[in-house]
């Protein structure tokens, strides 16, 4: 979940104020021997936290400006942004990110829905750039990328030190142009995959009846939690309730998440009113509970939920809510573990800070971001055989999808 906040953090401001983005400042000359003394900027009004000694920062700042041989190469704004980047990166959280003005503008366009590319969601796992989920029927999906694949290089550029946002900017580009990703699956040999960029259209919901023995099972796939998913799930649920279905499978595999409100609304089809869907836990120990407002219309069906390591964020919230409240069985693989809350703080120069402010917990208090969600019945896909084309895998196709087949078996 991403919210816009007007809160200002003093440590960040102390660095930002170097170039005078706020009032109440004055200059004091540096007492050195150089003929062109460097100005030191102090923050008269706000001061600094009494537990932080910024003298080391200023000592380095002044040494650079007074001693560095190529003075013409010192760009004040680059030094400023570099200092902020270093501070933010030292936190070690891939979802807490500082954006310089151009990157900030791009990011805000993305969260407003303006994006294109190859159709994958990416994140960091154990420090490695990782495919969270390929989106159905996109170039990445058709090229065979799978959840859990490691992206080692993008057009020959190593991803080792790239942030998620930097990697996204490299992958995206003009429609019709190629990008080459160097991929490693399950620690196996690397391979180069060329993918042609395209405009990405994300499917939302699909459902159909699967006949299995004496059962007619409604198979509901939710691909993302976007602005359209509530109405699409409502339409599907109403059709399922009118159908001959007597059991239900909800497939959240390769669903990278999206809007919290959508996850809560969809949970309402399975839960009673006021049952807890998720808990937002903050640094000070305070918590917000988000509860179902639905009528539990789909409770009448024995249900199984399919998950994998491409299930993230809102997918994990929904799976955790139905599992903890109704003991609905989870089948597949452990989820990705993206269960944190970010706020976006925008600054006067056009830069912004996306900062993690809370974690999502399941109703039973399990931290999604710390552990992910484990399936009750673990079914791993034969990924090596799939890569070598020794196994014909098709997501959501009976007989070609071992996880779906297991769910059908358990519902017999």
N, C-alpha and C positions, 0 to 999 in steps of 0.2 A: 504494500500500500504506500502511496506517495502523497504526502500532503504539503501544502505550501505554508511556510511559516515565516513570520516577520521577526522572530527572535534573533538576536545578535550575540555571538559568542566573543567574549573579551579577548582571549588569546588570538583569535583570527583577526580581530580589529586592530590589535597592536601592530600586526604586520601590515595589514592593509593601509593603515594610516601613514605608512612611510611616504606614500606619494600624495598625501593630503586629500583623501576622499571624504573627510569629515572636518568640521570646523573646530575652533578652540585649540589651534596648534601654534607652536612657535618654534623658531630655529635657534640653535646655539652652535657656535663655531667650534670645530675640532681643534684642540690645542696641540697641533703638530708642527713639524718644521717645514712641511711642504709649502711651496709658494702659492698653491691653489687649495687652500684648506677645504675639507669636505664638511658639508652641513649635516648635523645630527638632528633628526626630527624627534621631538618629544611630544607626548600626548598629555597636555596640561590638565585637561578636564577629567579624563577617565583614569589616568594613572596606570598602574599595572597591578596584577595580583601580588600580594606581599609574599606569596610562597613561590613566585617565579622570578628568577634572576635573569633578565634579558641582556645583561652586560656582555655575555659571550657572543650573542647574536650581533650586537652593535660593534664589538671589537672586530669581528670578522668582516662585517659590512664596511667598516672604515678602512681596514687593512687592504681590502680589495680595491677600494677607490683611491687609496693613497699610494699603493705599491705595485698593483698589477701592471705589467709592461704595456699591454695593448689597451690603453684606456678607452680608445674609441670603440672597442668591442663590448664594453660594459653597457648593457641595456638595463636601465633601472626597473622597467616593468617586467622583463624576463627574470631578473634577480628576485623581484617581489613574488612573482608567481611560482618560481622555483622553490622559494622558501616555504610558501604555503603548501605546495605539492609535497615537499619533504615531510612537513609536519603531519599532514593528513595521511600520507602513505605509511608513516611510522606506526599508525594505529593497527595496521595489519588486517583491516576489514575491507574485502574487495567491493563492498557495497557502500562504503563511505568514500566519497570521491569529490575532489575540487575540480570545477570546470572553469577554464578561462573563458572570456566572453564569447568567442566563436563556438566553442564546444557547448557552452551553456545554452546558446540559442538552438543548436542542433538537438540537444537533449530535450528541451522543452517542446520542440516540434514533434519529437518521437513520442513523448507521453501524451501528446494531443492526437496521435494516430497517423501522422504523416511519415511514412517510412517505406522503404523498398529494400531489395537485396536478394538473398538466396533462400530465405525461409528457415532460419534456425534461431533458437534461443540459446545463448551461451552464458556460462558462468565460470567460476573458479572452484576447482576441487583439488585439495592438497597442493595448491599453488599452480596447478596446470589449467590452461584454458580448455574448457570442456563443453561438449555439446550437451545442453540440457534436453533439448527436444527438437527434432526436425518437424516442421509443420506440414501436415498432409498436403500432398499434390503440389508442393513447391519444388523449385530446382534442387534444393538440398535433399529433400525426401526422395526425389526421383534418382538422384545420384548415389543413393544408398547410405547416406550418413545416418548414424544411429545414436541414440542417447548413450552417453558415456564415452563416446569417441573423444580422443585428445587431439586438439589442433596444435601441432608443433610449429608450423610456419604458415604465413599468409603471403603468397607471392614471394617466397624465399626469405621473408623477414621473420626472424625468430619471435615467438610469442612469449618467451620466458619472462621478460620484464614488462610486458604490455599490460595495461589495465583493461578491464572489460570494455570500457568505452573506446579506448584506442583501437582495440581489435575490431569492434563493431564498425568504426569509421574506415578501417582498411578493407573490411569485407564488403561494405556497401559501395555502390557506385552507379554509374549510368546504366540504364536498362540496355541489355544486349552485349555488354562487355563481360569478358571472362575474369574469374579470380581462381587462383590455384591454391588449394589448401593441402598441406601435408598432414596426413591423418595417421594416428596409431590407435588400433582397436585392441583392447585387452592386453596391452603391452606387447603386441605382436609387431612384426615388421611394418615399417612405415610405407605409405603409398601416397602418391600425389593424385588429387581429385580436382579436375577442372570443372567449374560450374559457371554457367552463364547467368548473369544477374537478370532479374525480371521484376515487374511490379508484383508485390505479394498480396494475395487475397486470402485471408484466413477463414477457413470454414468454422462453423460454430457448433452445430449439433446435428447428428444423424441418428435415426433409430430404425430398427426393423425387427421382425419376428424370426426367431430361430426355432425350428421344430427339432426337439431332442427327445426321442422316445415318446412318452405320453405327454411331455411338457411342451408348451408354447412359451418360449422365453423371449421377453422384450430385451433387446440388446441396444442400450443407449450409449452413444459415444459423445462425450463433451470435449471439444478440441481446445477451447480457450474460454476464459472468463472476461469477455469484452462487454461493450455496452448493449449488444444485441442478445446476449446469451439468456437473459431472464425470460424474454418473450419467446425465444426459441424453445427453451426447456418447458415453459408453460404449455406451448402448443403440443410438444411431444408428449408431455405427461397426460394431457387431456385425451390425446389419441390413444395412448397406451391404456388408459382407464376404460376406454370404449372398446378396446380390442379383446381378442380371445386370450391374451397373455395371462399366464398364471404365476410367472416368476420373472425376475428382473436381474440383468447384469448392467452395471454402470461402469463404463470404461474411461478411466482418467489417465491412461498411459500417454506419455509424450505431450501432456497438457502442461504448459509452462506457467499457468496461472493467469493472474490479471486482477480484476476488481474484487476487493473484499466484499462489498455489498452484494455482488452477484453470488458469491459462495454462500453467504448467509441466506439470501433469498432462495437459492436452490435447496439448501439444507432444509428449508421449511416444508418442502414436499415430502420429506422423510421423517421429520421430527414434530413433536407436539409444540404448541405455543410455549415460549419462555424457557425451552431447553437451551442450555449453553452450547453455542457453536464454536466459539474460540475465546481465548483470553489474551489481552494485550498487557504484557508485563514491562514496567518501566524501571529505570535505574534506581529510583528511590523506594522500590518495593510496592508502589501503588499498582493497581490493576484495573483494567476495564473489561467487563464481560459483555460479549455480543451474543444476543439470544435470538432464537428462532421466533418468527412472527407468523409462521405458516400453519397449515391445518393437517399436515401429515398424511395427505391423501395417498401417497405411494407406500405407506406402511403396510398395506394389505399384502404386499408381495414379498416372499422370501427373496433376499437380495444378496448379491456378491459384488464387490468393487474390485476392479482390476487397476493395479498401480505398477509403476516401474521407476527407474532412476531418472526418467524424463518427466515425472510428475512433481511439480514444484509449486510453492507459494499457495495460491488459492485452492489448487488441487489437493494439497496436503491438508489444508484447513478443512475442506469438505470431507475428505477420507477420514481424518481424525475425529471429526464430529460424529459421523455416522457409526464409526467403530466404537467410540467410547460410550455413546448414548444408547445405541441399539445392538451392540455386539455384532454388527454386520461384518462378515468375514472379508478380509483383504487378501487378494491373491496376486502373486507376481513377484516383484523385486522391491527392495528398499527404495524409498523416494529420495529425491535429490537433497532435501534439507535446506530449502530457502524459506525460512520462517522469521524474517525480521522486517521491521517497519522503518522506512526512511522518510525524512522530511527534507524538502528542498528549500534552502534559504537563498534568496536572491540579493545581490549587493549592487551598490550604486553604479559601479563601472560595467555592469552586465555580466560579471562572473557570478558563480553560485556554488553552494556546497550542498551535496546530498549526503546526509548524515544519518546513521542508524540510531534510532532513539528508543526502540523497544523490540521485544521478541514476541512471537506468537506461540501460545501454548495450546495444546489440545484440552478438551474439558477435564481430562484426568491429570493435567499439569505437565505433560510431556513437552519439552522444548523442541519445536520442529527444526529450528536452525542448528541446534546442538547435535541431534541424533537422527533427523529424518524420521520416517515412519516405516517400521518393519511390517512385512506381510505376515498374516497368520499362516498362510500356505505359500511357501517359497517355490517359485517355478522360474528357473533361469532359462533364457533363450540360448540355443546352441550357436553363439555368435561367431565362433571360429568356422563352423560349418557353413553358416550363412555367408560369411565373407568369402569363403572358397567356393561358394555356389554349390556346396554339397547338400544343402538343405534349402528347399523352396519355402521361404517364409513370407507370409502375407498377413499383416496386422488386421485383426478382426475377421479373418476367414477361417471357418471351421476346417480342421484337418491340416491347416498350414500355420496355425497359431497355438503353440503348446499352452500358453497361459489361458487363452480363451477356452481351449479344450478342457483344461482342468476345472475351470469355473462351471462349464456345462456338466462335467462329471459330478461335481460336488452338489449340484442342484437336482440331480436325479433322485 
